[in-house]
Amino acid sequence: MHEIIELLKTLLADPDKLMNWITDHGGLYLVMFIIFAETGLFVGFFLPGDSLLFVTGITIANTMSPFENAAANLIYWMTLISIAGILGNIVGYWFGNKSGHLLMKRPDSWLFKKKHLTQAHDFYEKKGAMAIMLARFLPIVRTFAPIVGGMAEMNYKKFIKYNIIGCLAWVISMTMAGYLLGEIPWVKTNLEKIVIIIIFVTTAPVLFKMFFGRKKQEA
């Protein structure tokens, strides 16, 4: 696990290296696993799904595999990645439904902190079923939202509906952004800055809530 985390840190620090690594190692299938892990396994909350999808879009634009047609490639990879994200949330829901109550009794560790579940639960209570869809665009929250949905015994049909809609909106928007913008010269030369901006913009709401929420509690 430590080696995997260090590899991700190294690759994400250099987006060009990440694109080359994805291409050389058949990594678009690995992207599927990372998206699955981030959206369904509580140990995947640290994974950078937004920036990864953006870089994946750029990679798809420069990949002619498995089809020679660019549009077919784009649809193929977005479909597979979306399926991975949908299945990830289903696993998260199942885990929360079957054993979520045990998580709240676990002591905090570097892989698991109860505050992440609490934040997802508060978001879920405030937004209701829409939380499953909106959580896709919020790092950390998107990992724990389906688990909390399972813990709260959310109607499964409603969960599946918002799970699919949210995943498609997230994967398509982030991947298409990379696919369409990746050919712009300025984007190519400033890719690392763009990835940092994406990480900042997507994590800012979570950090804001964590910081100011704590201030209000202390007051």
Summary of the structure (lengths in Angstrom):
residues: 219
radius of gyration: 17.5
end to end distance: 39.2
largest distance: 60.5
contacts: 707
relative contact order: 0.14
helix: 81%
strand: 0%
